[in-house]
Amino acid sequence: MKATNCRMCQSKNLKQWLDLGLHPHSDHFHKEKEAEMFYPLGVSVCEDCGLNQLTWIVAKEELYLKDYLYESSITKTASDHWQELADTVCQKVELPDNSFIVDIGSNDGTLLTKFQAKRHKVLGIDPTPEATQIAIDRGVPTIQKFFTRDAIEGLDKADLSVGTNVFAHVHDLKTFMDDIDALLKPEGVFVFESPYFGEFLKGLEYDTVYHQHLSYLSLKPVVKFMEKHGMEVFDVEQRPLHGGVFRVYIARKGQRTVQPSVREMLDGETWGKEVLDSFARATRKSRDDLVDVITELHREGKSIAVVSTPAKGNTLLNYTGIGRYIDFATDRSKLKQGRFLPGTGIEVFSDDELIKRQPDFAVVLAWNLFPEVTENVRKAGFRGKFIRPLPKIEII
């Protein structure tokens, strides 16, 4: 479905500035090679409120209810980040003992285990069957549903609701915030964390465009949107995970003191048409440069694999077309092993395959986790070279 309205201010004044072509669902790892649906993938800016969002919307049932295999705990970097998030939020929000915390899009429950360790009462809400089963097996109370009024009916009011990498994935943001309002206590706080558009631009992170990621968030449109719901942003932080995220603290208007960090970030959001056009040109050049590197290695008879298979890696493979030169892929996630990458049909193995077959080169698709990924496989015995595709091509 083509997006015709801004999902925050409802304006129809949208202008597309990035076009990545046609792509499959980037987190749909197939059990066997099969025909796939491809959808337009691009970004438009709302010229009224400044929100950047996808040009095409894929139904959430298609995205999350079958073979959605993301695990939030698969790397030490991520696990450490969730610990820091729990520590910082508890301190900043000044949560009383035994608070009730609801995680929206709770995935495998990793974040909630950090709050459990602090003796808080927790509940996860997530529609994906594979991840929620892992959470339940860990002892994290979890409702396997989309976050809706029906899902929270009868629940106690929450002291805190968190949503990591979920707010940007919501199509109907108005209803979402109405449900947040119904969930929270009068003094309750909502904290979301999402990739930050300023870092997206700075790091040439075009690979983080995929159909689950509907909005490319900056603070200005968020502040305006929350005001319409009787809420305000009272603090904001930035962290390096996923190439650069921002953590936004929201409460009902007047409940909390607005910190200087909010004005500082708002003042820094000065990008305009020229910046967006420059990013689009740089994206095309980055694609062409990577194709040149990979095709030259192929001509030389070099073997090439990919190590780590995040959703954004599939955007990169399908946009550049380099998948035809990749022999195989590896990933630490057991859920992905034995499956095939969307679009390219490359088979996924454990990292042991990298050591066994010793390709000449390994493209690190989770380039934001480059030190951890490369250290793990190097220690295990991989002797080839690594290719970091973004933000600039490096061969190490």
BELWOJO-V522423 format. One record per pair of residues at least 24 apart in sequence whose ideal C-beta (glycine too) atoms are under 8 Angstrom apart, sorted by the first residue. I is the first residue (numbers start at 1). J is the second residue. D is the distance in whole Angstrom. If there is no record, write none. Layout:
# BELWOJO-V522423
i:I j:J d:D
i:I j:J d:D
This chain:
# BELWOJO-V522423
i:1 j:56 d:7
i:1 j:57 d:5
i:1 j:58 d:8
i:1 j:59 d:8
i:2 j:40 d:8
i:2 j:55 d:7
i:2 j:56 d:6
i:2 j:57 d:8
i:3 j:44 d:7
i:3 j:53 d:6
i:3 j:54 d:6
i:3 j:55 d:6
i:3 j:56 d:7
i:3 j:57 d:6
i:6 j:46 d:4
i:6 j:48 d:7
i:6 j:49 d:6
i:6 j:51 d:6
i:6 j:53 d:7
i:7 j:51 d:7
i:7 j:53 d:6
i:7 j:170 d:8
i:7 j:171 d:6
i:7 j:172 d:8
i:7 j:173 d:5
i:7 j:214 d:7
i:7 j:215 d:7
i:8 j:46 d:7
i:8 j:49 d:6
i:8 j:51 d:5
i:8 j:173 d:6
i:8 j:215 d:8
i:8 j:221 d:5
i:8 j:222 d:8
i:8 j:224 d:7
i:8 j:225 d:4
i:9 j:46 d:6
i:9 j:48 d:6
i:9 j:49 d:4
i:9 j:51 d:7
i:9 j:221 d:7
i:9 j:224 d:7
i:9 j:225 d:7
i:11 j:46 d:5
i:11 j:47 d:8
i:11 j:48 d:4
i:11 j:49 d:7
i:13 j:46 d:6
i:13 j:47 d:5
i:13 j:48 d:5
i:14 j:44 d:4
i:14 j:45 d:7
i:14 j:46 d:6
i:14 j:47 d:7
i:14 j:53 d:8
i:14 j:55 d:8
i:15 j:44 d:6
i:15 j:45 d:6
i:15 j:47 d:6
i:16 j:42 d:5
i:16 j:43 d:7
i:16 j:44 d:4
i:16 j:55 d:5
i:17 j:43 d:6
i:17 j:44 d:7
i:17 j:45 d:6
i:17 j:273 d:8
i:17 j:276 d:4
i:17 j:277 d:7
i:17 j:279 d:8
i:17 j:280 d:6
i:18 j:42 d:5
i:18 j:43 d:4
i:18 j:206 d:7
i:18 j:209 d:7
i:18 j:276 d:8
i:18 j:279 d:7
i:18 j:280 d:5
i:18 j:283 d:7
i:19 j:280 d:8
i:20 j:206 d:7
i:20 j:209 d:6
i:20 j:283 d:8
i:20 j:315 d:7
i:20 j:319 d:5
i:21 j:318 d:8
i:21 j:319 d:6
i:23 j:210 d:7
i:23 j:211 d:7
i:23 j:314 d:8
i:23 j:315 d:6
i:23 j:318 d:5
i:23 j:319 d:7
i:23 j:343 d:7
i:24 j:314 d:8
i:24 j:318 d:7
i:24 j:342 d:4
i:24 j:343 d:5
i:25 j:58 d:7
i:25 j:62 d:7
i:25 j:63 d:6
i:25 j:211 d:6
i:25 j:212 d:8
i:25 j:342 d:6
i:26 j:210 d:4
i:26 j:211 d:7
i:26 j:212 d:7
i:26 j:311 d:4
i:26 j:312 d:7
i:26 j:314 d:4
i:26 j:315 d:6
i:26 j:318 d:8
i:26 j:342 d:6
i:26 j:343 d:8
i:27 j:63 d:7
i:27 j:67 d:8
i:27 j:68 d:5
i:27 j:69 d:6
i:27 j:70 d:6
i:27 j:210 d:8
i:27 j:212 d:6
i:27 j:311 d:5
i:27 j:314 d:8
i:27 j:342 d:8
i:28 j:66 d:7
i:28 j:67 d:5
i:28 j:68 d:7
i:28 j:342 d:5
i:29 j:67 d:6
i:29 j:69 d:5
i:29 j:309 d:8
i:29 j:335 d:8
i:29 j:336 d:5
i:29 j:339 d:4
i:29 j:340 d:7
i:29 j:341 d:7
i:29 j:342 d:7
i:29 j:348 d:7
i:30 j:67 d:7
i:30 j:339 d:6
i:30 j:340 d:5
i:30 j:342 d:7
i:30 j:345 d:8
i:31 j:67 d:7
i:31 j:338 d:8
i:31 j:339 d:6
i:31 j:340 d:8
i:32 j:340 d:7
i:33 j:340 d:6
i:33 j:345 d:5
i:36 j:342 d:6
i:36 j:343 d:7
i:37 j:62 d:8
i:38 j:343 d:8
i:39 j:211 d:6
i:41 j:209 d:6
i:41 j:210 d:7
i:41 j:211 d:7
i:41 j:315 d:7
i:42 j:209 d:8
i:43 j:209 d:6
i:43 j:216 d:6
i:45 j:276 d:7
i:46 j:221 d:7
i:49 j:220 d:7
i:49 j:221 d:4
i:49 j:224 d:6
i:49 j:225 d:8
i:50 j:218 d:7
i:50 j:220 d:5
i:50 j:221 d:5
i:50 j:269 d:8
i:51 j:215 d:6
i:51 j:216 d:8
i:51 j:217 d:8
i:51 j:218 d:8
i:51 j:221 d:4
i:52 j:197 d:6
i:52 j:215 d:7
i:52 j:216 d:4
i:52 j:217 d:8
i:52 j:218 d:7
i:53 j:214 d:6
i:53 j:215 d:5
i:53 j:216 d:7
i:54 j:209 d:8
i:54 j:211 d:7
i:54 j:213 d:7
i:54 j:214 d:5
i:54 j:215 d:8
i:56 j:211 d:7
i:57 j:171 d:6
i:57 j:211 d:8
i:57 j:214 d:7
i:58 j:211 d:4
i:60 j:127 d:8
i:60 j:146 d:7
i:60 j:171 d:7
i:63 j:211 d:6
i:63 j:212 d:5
i:64 j:127 d:5
i:64 j:128 d:5
i:64 j:146 d:8
i:64 j:212 d:8
i:65 j:127 d:6
i:65 j:128 d:7
i:65 j:129 d:7
i:67 j:130 d:8
i:67 j:339 d:8
i:68 j:128 d:5
i:68 j:130 d:7
i:68 j:131 d:7
i:69 j:130 d:6
i:69 j:333 d:7
i:69 j:335 d:4
i:69 j:336 d:5
i:69 j:339 d:8
i:70 j:107 d:7
i:70 j:128 d:8
i:70 j:131 d:7
i:70 j:310 d:8
i:70 j:311 d:7
i:71 j:107 d:7
i:71 j:108 d:5
i:71 j:131 d:7
i:71 j:134 d:7
i:71 j:333 d:5
i:71 j:335 d:7
i:72 j:107 d:4
i:72 j:108 d:6
i:72 j:110 d:5
i:72 j:111 d:7
i:72 j:131 d:8
i:72 j:164 d:8
i:73 j:108 d:6
i:73 j:110 d:4
i:74 j:332 d:6
i:74 j:333 d:5
i:75 j:332 d:8
i:75 j:366 d:8
i:75 j:369 d:6
i:75 j:372 d:6
i:75 j:373 d:8
i:76 j:372 d:6
i:77 j:241 d:7
i:77 j:369 d:5
i:77 j:372 d:5
i:78 j:110 d:8
i:78 j:241 d:7
i:79 j:110 d:6
i:81 j:239 d:7
i:81 j:241 d:5
i:82 j:110 d:5
i:82 j:111 d:4
i:82 j:114 d:5
i:82 j:164 d:8
i:83 j:114 d:5
i:84 j:239 d:8
i:85 j:111 d:7
i:85 j:114 d:7
i:85 j:162 d:8
i:85 j:164 d:7
i:85 j:193 d:7
i:85 j:239 d:8
i:85 j:247 d:7
i:86 j:111 d:7
i:86 j:114 d:4
i:86 j:115 d:5
i:86 j:118 d:7
i:87 j:114 d:8
i:88 j:237 d:7
i:88 j:247 d:8
i:89 j:160 d:7
i:89 j:162 d:7
i:89 j:191 d:6
i:90 j:115 d:8
i:90 j:118 d:6
i:90 j:120 d:8
i:92 j:235 d:7
i:92 j:249 d:7
i:93 j:160 d:6
i:93 j:189 d:5
i:93 j:191 d:8
i:93 j:249 d:7
i:95 j:120 d:7
i:95 j:159 d:6
i:95 j:160 d:6
i:96 j:159 d:7
i:99 j:159 d:4
i:99 j:160 d:6
i:100 j:156 d:5
i:100 j:157 d:7
i:100 j:158 d:5
i:100 j:159 d:5
i:100 j:160 d:8
i:101 j:158 d:7
i:101 j:159 d:7
i:101 j:160 d:5
i:101 j:161 d:7
i:101 j:162 d:7
i:102 j:152 d:8
i:102 j:155 d:8
i:102 j:158 d:5
i:102 j:160 d:8
i:102 j:161 d:5
i:102 j:162 d:8
i:102 j:183 d:6
i:103 j:161 d:8
i:103 j:162 d:5
i:103 j:163 d:7
i:103 j:164 d:8
i:104 j:147 d:5
i:104 j:161 d:6
i:104 j:162 d:7
i:104 j:163 d:4
i:104 j:166 d:5
i:105 j:147 d:7
i:105 j:163 d:6
i:105 j:164 d:7
i:105 j:165 d:7
i:105 j:166 d:3
i:105 j:169 d:7
i:106 j:132 d:8
i:106 j:135 d:6
i:106 j:140 d:7
i:106 j:142 d:6
i:107 j:131 d:5
i:107 j:135 d:7
i:108 j:132 d:8
i:108 j:134 d:4
i:108 j:135 d:5
i:108 j:138 d:7
i:109 j:134 d:7
i:109 j:135 d:3
i:109 j:136 d:8
i:109 j:138 d:5
i:109 j:140 d:3
i:109 j:142 d:6
i:111 j:162 d:7
i:111 j:164 d:6
i:112 j:140 d:5
i:113 j:138 d:6
i:113 j:140 d:6
i:116 j:140 d:7
i:123 j:155 d:7
i:125 j:151 d:6
i:125 j:152 d:8
i:130 j:335 d:6
i:147 j:176 d:7
i:147 j:179 d:6
i:148 j:175 d:8
i:148 j:179 d:7
i:149 j:178 d:8
i:149 j:179 d:5
i:149 j:182 d:6
i:152 j:179 d:7
i:152 j:182 d:7
i:152 j:183 d:5
i:155 j:183 d:7
i:157 j:183 d:7
i:157 j:184 d:6
i:157 j:185 d:4
i:157 j:188 d:7
i:158 j:183 d:5
i:158 j:184 d:6
i:158 j:185 d:7
i:158 j:188 d:6
i:159 j:184 d:8
i:159 j:185 d:6
i:159 j:187 d:8
i:159 j:188 d:6
i:159 j:189 d:7
i:160 j:188 d:7
i:160 j:189 d:5
i:160 j:190 d:8
i:160 j:191 d:7
i:161 j:188 d:7
i:161 j:189 d:8
i:161 j:190 d:5
i:161 j:191 d:7
i:162 j:190 d:8
i:162 j:191 d:5
i:162 j:192 d:7
i:162 j:193 d:8
i:163 j:190 d:7
i:163 j:191 d:8
i:163 j:192 d:4
i:163 j:193 d:7
i:164 j:192 d:7
i:164 j:193 d:5
i:164 j:194 d:8
i:165 j:193 d:7
i:165 j:194 d:6
i:165 j:195 d:8
i:165 j:242 d:7
i:165 j:245 d:8
i:166 j:192 d:7
i:166 j:194 d:8
i:167 j:192 d:4
i:167 j:194 d:5
i:167 j:215 d:8
i:167 j:217 d:7
i:168 j:194 d:4
i:168 j:195 d:7
i:168 j:213 d:6
i:168 j:214 d:6
i:168 j:215 d:5
i:168 j:216 d:7
i:168 j:217 d:5
i:169 j:212 d:5
i:169 j:213 d:6
i:169 j:214 d:6
i:169 j:215 d:8
i:170 j:214 d:7
i:170 j:215 d:8
i:171 j:214 d:6
i:173 j:215 d:8
i:173 j:225 d:7
i:174 j:229 d:8
i:177 j:225 d:8
i:177 j:226 d:8
i:177 j:229 d:5
i:177 j:231 d:7
i:178 j:229 d:8
i:181 j:229 d:7
i:181 j:230 d:8
i:181 j:231 d:8
i:184 j:252 d:8
i:186 j:252 d:7
i:186 j:255 d:8
i:187 j:251 d:7
i:187 j:252 d:8
i:187 j:255 d:6
i:188 j:251 d:7
i:189 j:249 d:6
i:189 j:250 d:7
i:189 j:251 d:5
i:189 j:256 d:8
i:190 j:231 d:8
i:190 j:249 d:8
i:190 j:250 d:5
i:190 j:251 d:8
i:191 j:247 d:6
i:191 j:248 d:7
i:191 j:249 d:5
i:191 j:250 d:7
i:192 j:247 d:8
i:192 j:248 d:5
i:192 j:250 d:7
i:193 j:239 d:8
i:193 j:245 d:5
i:193 j:246 d:7
i:193 j:247 d:5
i:193 j:248 d:7
i:194 j:245 d:6
i:194 j:246 d:7
i:194 j:248 d:8
i:195 j:242 d:6
i:195 j:243 d:7
i:195 j:244 d:7
i:195 j:245 d:6
i:196 j:238 d:6
i:196 j:244 d:5
i:196 j:245 d:6
i:196 j:246 d:4
i:198 j:244 d:8
i:198 j:268 d:7
i:198 j:269 d:7
i:198 j:271 d:8
i:199 j:238 d:8
i:199 j:243 d:6
i:199 j:244 d:3
i:199 j:245 d:8
i:200 j:243 d:7
i:200 j:244 d:7
i:201 j:271 d:6
i:201 j:275 d:6
i:201 j:279 d:6
i:202 j:244 d:7
i:203 j:243 d:5
i:203 j:244 d:6
i:203 j:390 d:7
i:203 j:391 d:5
i:204 j:279 d:7
i:204 j:282 d:6
i:204 j:283 d:7
i:204 j:286 d:6
i:204 j:390 d:6
i:204 j:391 d:5
i:204 j:392 d:8
i:205 j:243 d:5
i:205 j:244 d:8
i:205 j:312 d:8
i:205 j:390 d:7
i:205 j:391 d:7
i:206 j:279 d:8
i:206 j:283 d:4
i:206 j:286 d:7
i:206 j:315 d:8
i:206 j:319 d:7
i:206 j:390 d:8
i:207 j:312 d:4
i:207 j:313 d:7
i:207 j:315 d:5
i:207 j:316 d:4
i:207 j:319 d:8
i:207 j:365 d:8
i:207 j:389 d:8
i:207 j:390 d:6
i:208 j:242 d:7
i:208 j:243 d:7
i:208 j:312 d:5
i:208 j:315 d:7
i:209 j:315 d:6
i:210 j:311 d:5
i:210 j:312 d:6
i:210 j:314 d:7
i:210 j:315 d:5
i:212 j:311 d:7
i:217 j:246 d:8
i:218 j:269 d:5
i:219 j:246 d:7
i:219 j:248 d:7
i:219 j:262 d:7
i:219 j:265 d:5
i:219 j:266 d:6
i:219 j:269 d:6
i:220 j:266 d:6
i:220 j:269 d:5
i:222 j:248 d:6
i:223 j:262 d:7
i:223 j:266 d:7
i:226 j:250 d:6
i:227 j:253 d:8
i:232 j:256 d:8
i:232 j:258 d:7
i:233 j:258 d:7
i:233 j:262 d:6
i:234 j:258 d:5
i:234 j:259 d:6
i:234 j:262 d:7
i:235 j:259 d:4
i:235 j:261 d:6
i:235 j:262 d:7
i:236 j:261 d:5
i:236 j:262 d:6
i:236 j:265 d:5
i:237 j:261 d:7
i:240 j:368 d:8
i:241 j:368 d:8
i:242 j:368 d:6
i:243 j:368 d:5
i:286 j:389 d:8
i:286 j:390 d:7
i:286 j:392 d:8
i:286 j:393 d:8
i:287 j:319 d:6
i:287 j:320 d:5
i:289 j:393 d:6
i:290 j:316 d:8
i:290 j:320 d:5
i:290 j:322 d:6
i:290 j:389 d:6
i:290 j:393 d:6
i:291 j:320 d:6
i:291 j:321 d:7
i:291 j:322 d:6
i:293 j:387 d:7
i:293 j:393 d:6
i:293 j:395 d:8
i:294 j:320 d:8
i:294 j:322 d:5
i:294 j:325 d:5
i:294 j:363 d:8
i:295 j:322 d:8
i:295 j:325 d:7
i:297 j:325 d:8
i:297 j:360 d:7
i:297 j:361 d:6
i:298 j:325 d:5
i:302 j:360 d:4
i:302 j:361 d:6
i:303 j:327 d:6
i:303 j:357 d:8
i:303 j:359 d:4
i:303 j:360 d:5
i:303 j:361 d:7
i:304 j:359 d:6
i:304 j:360 d:7
i:304 j:361 d:5
i:304 j:362 d:8
i:304 j:363 d:7
i:304 j:387 d:8
i:305 j:329 d:7
i:305 j:330 d:7
i:305 j:353 d:8
i:305 j:354 d:6
i:305 j:357 d:7
i:305 j:359 d:4
i:305 j:361 d:7
i:305 j:362 d:5
i:305 j:363 d:7
i:306 j:330 d:7
i:306 j:346 d:7
i:306 j:362 d:7
i:306 j:363 d:5
i:306 j:364 d:8
i:306 j:365 d:5
i:307 j:331 d:8
i:307 j:351 d:7
i:307 j:354 d:6
i:307 j:362 d:5
i:307 j:363 d:7
i:307 j:364 d:6
i:307 j:365 d:7
i:307 j:373 d:6
i:307 j:377 d:6
i:307 j:386 d:8
i:308 j:332 d:8
i:308 j:364 d:6
i:308 j:365 d:5
i:308 j:366 d:4
i:308 j:369 d:7
i:308 j:373 d:5
i:309 j:333 d:8
i:309 j:336 d:6
i:309 j:341 d:6
i:309 j:348 d:6
i:309 j:365 d:6
i:309 j:366 d:8
i:310 j:365 d:6
i:310 j:366 d:5
i:312 j:365 d:7
i:312 j:366 d:8
i:313 j:365 d:3
i:313 j:366 d:7
i:314 j:341 d:6
i:314 j:342 d:5
i:314 j:343 d:6
i:314 j:344 d:8
i:316 j:365 d:6
i:316 j:389 d:6
i:316 j:390 d:8
i:317 j:341 d:7
i:317 j:343 d:7
i:317 j:344 d:5
i:317 j:346 d:8
i:317 j:365 d:8
i:318 j:342 d:8
i:318 j:343 d:4
i:318 j:344 d:7
i:322 j:363 d:8
i:326 j:363 d:7
i:327 j:357 d:8
i:327 j:359 d:6
i:328 j:353 d:6
i:328 j:357 d:7
i:328 j:359 d:8
i:330 j:354 d:5
i:330 j:377 d:8
i:332 j:376 d:8
i:351 j:376 d:7
i:351 j:377 d:5
i:351 j:380 d:6
i:352 j:380 d:8
i:354 j:380 d:8
i:354 j:382 d:5
i:355 j:380 d:5
i:355 j:381 d:5
i:355 j:382 d:6
i:358 j:382 d:7
i:358 j:383 d:6
i:358 j:384 d:6
i:359 j:384 d:6
i:360 j:384 d:5
i:360 j:385 d:7
i:361 j:385 d:5
i:361 j:386 d:7
i:361 j:387 d:6
i:361 j:395 d:8
i:362 j:386 d:6
i:362 j:387 d:7
i:363 j:387 d:5
i:363 j:389 d:6
i:364 j:388 d:6
i:364 j:389 d:8
i:365 j:389 d:7
